[in-house]
Amino acid sequence: MTHARFELDALIHSPVRFSIMGYLRSVDECEFNILRDAVDLSDSSLSQNLTRLADAGFITIDKRQSGRRVKTWIASTDEGDQALKHNLEVLRNIAGAAHKKRANT
């Protein structure tokens, strides 16, 4: 029997990317600076992690003109939402199994 942890998507399970995906799940889309502040990251760290999530198809990145500036907007895709949901279910199963084991001892 294989442990449930092997079902976790390592790309999303990273604490930083897990935080990003969790925040994006709560909004339709989010501007880069708001997301940066919400997950407490530097611009470069957020940018690197967003690139990895976009390459996996978990988010979309859209650059839009706003007056004289270009702003970056990020949104979770259906695939990203499903991957996060799956990881949450696996974590609940792992935690539930540990809780049952403790209750039986």
TIDRENKOL-301105 format. One record per residue (C-alpha): residue in three letters; x, y, z. Coordinates in steps of 0.02 Angstrom, whole numbers, padded with zeros to 5 digits, always signed. Layout:
# residues N
ALAXYZ...
//
This chain:
# residues 105
MET+00000+00000+00000THR+00067+00171-00048HIS+00055+00316+00073ALA-00068+00454+00026ARG+00071+00585+00023PHE+00124+00517-00146GLU-00042+00582-00215LEU+00004+00763-00174ASP+00048+00873-00322ALA+00223+00931-00275LEU+00207+01089-00380ILE+00060+01152-00278HIS+00114+01076-00114SER+00259+01198-00097PRO+00207+01316+00045VAL+00227+01470-00065ARG+00130+01402-00213PHE+00000+01325-00097SER-00026+01499-00022ILE-00039+01578-00195MET-00166+01450-00254GLY-00265+01463-00093TYR-00278+01651-00111LEU-00324+01641-00295ARG-00461+01517-00254SER-00547+01653-00152VAL-00553+01782-00294ASP-00599+01786-00478GLU-00434+01869-00520CYS-00303+01970-00429GLU-00181+02108-00473PHE+00003+02062-00446ASN+00037+02188-00306ILE-00115+02134-00207LEU-00067+01951-00221ARG+00114+01992-00175ASP+00058+02078-00016ALA-00072+01946+00026VAL+00055+01804+00022ASP+00199+01910+00089LEU+00326+01883-00051SER+00452+01989-00145ASP+00413+02035-00324SER+00546+01917-00391SER+00491+01769-00284LEU+00309+01792-00332SER+00355+01809-00515GLN+00458+01649-00514ASN+00321+01550-00429LEU+00187+01620-00544THR+00289+01566-00694ARG+00297+01387-00629LEU+00110+01384-00596ALA+00072+01459-00767ASP+00186+01333-00854ALA+00086+01194-00770GLY-00078+01270-00828PHE-00137+01308-00651ILE-00151+01497-00674THR-00168+01627-00810ILE-00065+01786-00815ASP-00137+01934-00909LYS-00051+02101-00935ARG-00169+02248-00957GLN-00143+02431-00990SER-00200+02541-00846GLY-00172+02722-00892ARG+00013+02738-00926ARG+00057+02577-00837VAL+00039+02394-00874LYS-00033+02291-00731THR-00021+02104-00713TRP-00178+02007-00669ILE-00176+01827-00610ALA-00318+01701-00602SER-00329+01517-00559THR-00384+01400-00698ASP-00506+01256-00678GLU-00357+01139-00682GLY-00274+01239-00544ASP-00433+01238-00439GLN-00447+01049-00460ALA-00264+01021-00414LEU-00282+01125-00257LYS-00445+01038-00211HIS-00362+00868-00235ASN-00214+00916-00124LEU-00333+00977+00011GLU-00427+00811+00006VAL-00265+00713+00019LEU-00207+00819+00167ARG-00376+00791+00252ASN-00360+00604+00225ILE-00184+00602+00297ALA-00236+00706+00447GLY-00393+00599+00472ALA-00292+00439+00470ALA-00172+00510+00599HIS-00318+00566+00707LYS-00401+00393+00698LYS-00237+00308+00742ARG-00213+00421+00893ALA-00393+00394+00951ASN-00370+00205+00944THR-00213+00204+01052
//
